[in-house]
């Protein structure tokens, strides 16, 4: 049986903050970019990803 990386879905593009968060928390997983939160959840339901990481807050700029 060959080992394959398990995937974690996220909303956004490769290199986006969500992608970086996935890689920081799960460095051993391959990321799966999705166009929407719904698509990230659907990737899990369709067994294209084992997990989805969805942000609760977006704090890119704080004053």
Short mmCIF file of the C-alpha atoms (twelve columns), coordinates in Angstrom:
data_MODEL
# 
_entry.id   MODEL 
# 
loop_
_atom_site.group_PDB 
_atom_site.id 
_atom_site.type_symbol 
_atom_site.label_atom_id 
_atom_site.label_alt_id 
_atom_site.label_comp_id 
_atom_site.label_asym_id 
_atom_site.label_seq_id 
_atom_site.Cartn_x 
_atom_site.Cartn_y 
_atom_site.Cartn_z 
_atom_site.pdbx_PDB_model_num 
ATOM 1  C CA . UNK A 1  0.000   0.000  0.000  1 
ATOM 2  C CA . UNK A 2  1.490   3.359  -0.981 1 
ATOM 3  C CA . UNK A 3  1.485   6.225  1.473  1 
ATOM 4  C CA . UNK A 4  -0.098  9.418  0.262  1 
ATOM 5  C CA . UNK A 5  -0.318  12.762 1.978  1 
ATOM 6  C CA . UNK A 6  -3.695  13.533 3.447  1 
ATOM 7  C CA . UNK A 7  -5.181  16.789 2.204  1 
ATOM 8  C CA . UNK A 8  -6.594  19.754 4.056  1 
ATOM 9  C CA . UNK A 9  -8.999  22.002 2.150  1 
ATOM 10 C CA . UNK A 10 -9.138  25.767 2.599  1 
ATOM 11 C CA . UNK A 11 -10.804 28.740 0.907  1 
ATOM 12 C CA . UNK A 12 -8.384  30.771 -1.155 1 
ATOM 13 C CA . UNK A 13 -5.293  30.462 -3.317 1 
ATOM 14 C CA . UNK A 14 -1.942  28.815 -2.671 1 
ATOM 15 C CA . UNK A 15 0.092   31.249 -0.580 1 
ATOM 16 C CA . UNK A 16 -2.947  32.938 0.994  1 
ATOM 17 C CA . UNK A 17 -3.129  33.355 4.773  1 
ATOM 18 C CA . UNK A 18 -5.426  30.318 5.052  1 
ATOM 19 C CA . UNK A 19 -2.920  28.217 3.110  1 
ATOM 20 C CA . UNK A 20 -0.105  29.389 5.393  1 
ATOM 21 C CA . UNK A 21 -2.225  28.588 8.468  1 
ATOM 22 C CA . UNK A 22 -2.909  25.064 7.175  1 
ATOM 23 C CA . UNK A 23 0.800   24.494 6.531  1 
ATOM 24 C CA . UNK A 24 1.762   25.875 9.961  1 
ATOM 25 C CA . UNK A 25 -0.677  23.650 11.868 1 
ATOM 26 C CA . UNK A 26 -0.454  20.565 9.621  1 
ATOM 27 C CA . UNK A 27 2.955   20.686 7.853  1 
ATOM 28 C CA . UNK A 28 2.678   17.027 6.855  1 
ATOM 29 C CA . UNK A 29 -0.546  17.572 4.878  1 
ATOM 30 C CA . UNK A 30 -0.987  18.687 1.297  1 
ATOM 31 C CA . UNK A 31 -3.248  21.732 0.956  1 
ATOM 32 C CA . UNK A 32 -6.240  21.851 -1.382 1 
ATOM 33 C CA . UNK A 33 -7.246  25.392 -2.417 1 
ATOM 34 C CA . UNK A 34 -10.994 25.944 -2.916 1 
ATOM 35 C CA . UNK A 35 -12.896 28.922 -4.391 1 
ATOM 36 C CA . UNK A 36 -15.336 29.203 -1.446 1 
ATOM 37 C CA . UNK A 37 -15.940 27.995 2.099  1 
ATOM 38 C CA . UNK A 38 -18.762 25.818 0.757  1 
ATOM 39 C CA . UNK A 39 -16.364 24.219 -1.739 1 
ATOM 40 C CA . UNK A 40 -13.892 23.482 1.075  1 
ATOM 41 C CA . UNK A 41 -16.612 21.715 3.070  1 
ATOM 42 C CA . UNK A 42 -17.744 19.868 -0.070 1 
ATOM 43 C CA . UNK A 43 -14.178 18.644 -0.661 1 
ATOM 44 C CA . UNK A 44 -14.373 16.871 2.713  1 
ATOM 45 C CA . UNK A 45 -17.823 15.447 1.973  1 
ATOM 46 C CA . UNK A 46 -16.573 14.197 -1.422 1 
ATOM 47 C CA . UNK A 47 -13.476 12.587 0.187  1 
ATOM 48 C CA . UNK A 48 -11.095 14.840 -1.772 1 
ATOM 49 C CA . UNK A 49 -9.775  16.149 1.567  1 
ATOM 50 C CA . UNK A 50 -9.695  14.722 5.066  1 
ATOM 51 C CA . UNK A 51 -10.065 18.108 6.790  1 
ATOM 52 C CA . UNK A 52 -11.055 21.688 6.021  1 
ATOM 53 C CA . UNK A 53 -9.625  24.721 7.811  1 
ATOM 54 C CA . UNK A 54 -12.013 27.667 7.943  1 
ATOM 55 C CA . UNK A 55 -10.971 30.964 9.583  1 
ATOM 56 C CA . UNK A 56 -13.043 32.337 12.438 1 
ATOM 57 C CA . UNK A 57 -11.510 35.810 12.241 1 
ATOM 58 C CA . UNK A 58 -9.549  37.747 9.668  1 
ATOM 59 C CA . UNK A 59 -7.110  40.059 11.413 1 
ATOM 60 C CA . UNK A 60 -4.744  41.105 8.653  1 
ATOM 61 C CA . UNK A 61 -4.589  44.737 9.800  1 
ATOM 62 C CA . UNK A 62 -5.015  46.048 13.328 1 
ATOM 63 C CA . UNK A 63 -4.984  49.719 14.319 1 
# 
